[in-house]
Amino acid sequence: MNIAYSFTAKFEKFVLNLLNKIFTLLKHLPKARSAKQSIVFTLRNTLPLLFLALFSEIFDIALENIATSIRNNILIKVVKAAGYICNSLY
């Protein structure tokens, strides 16, 4: 039982770190259109799989993290990418 709790806690930390790194990456994207398209394509194809695999408690924490990051940090140049992140939650 203790091993399962430890693994879940580490996975939660991994998910939150990944989301923070994604938003940091989006914040510092170069102006090149091809770089944006590549990142958006990758997010659109990988994040739904991640969110489907989450336990409901971790999903709720990830959802709150995404909402806070978008509310506080989103820039005009990455609105489309933020939209894909939100869309991948469904």
Phi, psi and omega in degrees: 000319180295325179295317179298317179297317180296316179296317180298318179297320178292322179294319177300315179298319177300313181297314180295320177296318178299314179297319178297321178292323177298314181291327174295317177299315180297323180295330185247026180296142173290164183283349181298128182297322183295324178294316178298315182297319180297315181292317178298318178300315180295315179298317183296331183264344183252322185297320179302323179294320178297312183294329177293332183275353186280143168294155185300325180293317179289324177300315179299320178293317178296319179299316178296320178297316179296314180300316179295316180297318180292318181297323187261335192233353190289138180251156182304322185291347181237023180299320180298316179297319178296323177297319177295323178297314179296318180295331182286352179285343184267000000 
